Amino acid sequence: MEDRVSEPSLVLVFSGKRKSGKDYVTELIQQRLGPDVCCILRLSGPLKEQYAQEHGLDLDQLMGPGPYKEQYRADMIHWGESRRRQDPGFFCRLASRGACQPVWVGERGSCCCDVILQTAELCSVIGQLVSDARRLSDLQWFQAEFPQQTQSVRVQSSEKTRSQRGWSFTAGVDDAESECGLDNGVEFDWIVINEADAPSLDEQLRPILQLTEEAASTSSVNQS
Ligand SMILES: Nc1ncnc2c1ncn2[C@@H]1O[C@H](COP(=O)(O)OP(=O)(O)OP(=O)(O)O)[C@@H](O)[C@H]1O
């Protein structure tokens, strides 16, 4: 598990409610930076892989958008919580192993069924984006592992907007720690309002992109 290629120069850990737009925003950042500089780490990927393996399930269907994963979603959330209680860094380590870009983007913040960093969630190594951080322990793991590099980003959208994107309240999912663990007591470094009547994402993301460009250039100076 300790086969990370190099240290990232910046780790952006994204969180947000279901359908707030974590994937959308992290993919936009990756498009701007390019895949050589920025990887998206999705915590939900290794979580689903491990869950499918231990329960003899079809991983492709579990990763897909269809109804199959809905049958297992609530149990998968409980199983993920219990794994994190035993070892808070379990999924974060799995998601970040092999990452080699300087910027990582990850996502942590709604249910275990999406991402980043896309990851998330939570991505690769000049910069890594963790796209799907959902629990405080995920964010804390990155902050402890990469104290100088980690910045937290919250993506916010109203319930009305999330509903228009396909969200509807699901008991056992939207009231679970995986959705609510970062609602209170966390001071995010950045907040992105992903709404039609908010300033454009380009405008809101400008300072974050500037940070990633600085991190990437520092990384290339250090590597030369
Ligand atoms: N600013 C935006 N403009 C247009 N479409 C958007 C925007 N933000 C999000 N969407 C769309 O809304 C839907 C949900 O967005 P996305 O998948 O990024 O949310 P998410 O927070 O990652 O969701 P989940 O937590 O369920 O994985 C997608 O179809 C996405 O393309």
The ligand as a MOL file (V3000), in Angstrom:
LIG
                    3D

  0  0  0     0  0            999 V3000
M  V30 BEGIN CTAB
M  V30 COUNTS 31 33 0 0 0
M  V30 BEGIN ATOM
M  V30 1 N -22.4600 24.1730 -12.6200 0
M  V30 2 C -23.0890 23.1810 -13.2560 0
M  V30 3 N -23.5750 23.3850 -14.5160 0
M  V30 4 C -24.2240 22.4020 -15.1800 0
M  V30 5 N -24.4390 21.1600 -14.6720 0
M  V30 6 C -23.9810 20.9050 -13.4390 0
M  V30 7 C -23.2930 21.8940 -12.6790 0
M  V30 8 N -22.9440 21.3400 -11.5030 0
M  V30 9 C -23.3910 20.0720 -11.5280 0
M  V30 10 N -24.0170 19.8080 -12.6930 0
M  V30 11 C -24.6540 18.5420 -13.0920 0
M  V30 12 O -25.4010 18.0650 -11.9800 0
M  V30 13 C -25.2710 16.6570 -11.8500 0
M  V30 14 C -24.6740 16.3250 -10.4750 0
M  V30 15 O -23.3670 16.8620 -10.4070 0
M  V30 16 P -22.1380 15.9920 -9.8340 0
M  V30 17 O -22.2080 14.5810 -10.3030 0
M  V30 18 O -20.8970 16.7650 -10.0910 0
M  V30 19 O -22.5030 16.0590 -8.2810 0
M  V30 20 P -21.8110 15.3020 -7.0800 0
M  V30 21 O -21.7770 16.2510 -5.9270 0
M  V30 22 O -20.4820 14.7380 -7.4960 0
M  V30 23 O -22.9060 14.1800 -6.8420 0
M  V30 24 P -22.8200 12.8330 -6.0120 0
M  V30 25 O -22.4730 13.2260 -4.6180 0
M  V30 26 O -24.1330 12.2020 -6.1470 0
M  V30 27 O -21.7060 12.0530 -6.6720 0
M  V30 28 C -24.3700 16.1820 -12.9930 0
M  V30 29 O -25.1880 15.7610 -14.0750 0
M  V30 30 C -23.6130 17.4580 -13.3710 0
M  V30 31 O -23.2220 17.4540 -14.7410 0
M  V30 END ATOM
M  V30 BEGIN BOND
M  V30 1 1 1 2
M  V30 2 1 2 3
M  V30 3 2 2 7
M  V30 4 2 3 4
M  V30 5 1 4 5
M  V30 6 2 5 6
M  V30 7 1 6 7
M  V30 8 1 6 10
M  V30 9 1 7 8
M  V30 10 2 8 9
M  V30 11 1 9 10
M  V30 12 1 10 11
M  V30 13 1 11 12
M  V30 14 1 11 30
M  V30 15 1 12 13
M  V30 16 1 13 14
M  V30 17 1 13 28
M  V30 18 1 14 15
M  V30 19 1 15 16
M  V30 20 2 16 17
M  V30 21 1 16 18
M  V30 22 1 16 19
M  V30 23 1 19 20
M  V30 24 2 20 21
M  V30 25 1 20 22
M  V30 26 1 20 23
M  V30 27 1 23 24
M  V30 28 2 24 25
M  V30 29 1 24 26
M  V30 30 1 24 27
M  V30 31 1 28 29
M  V30 32 1 28 30
M  V30 33 1 30 31
M  V30 END BOND
M  V30 END CTAB
M  END
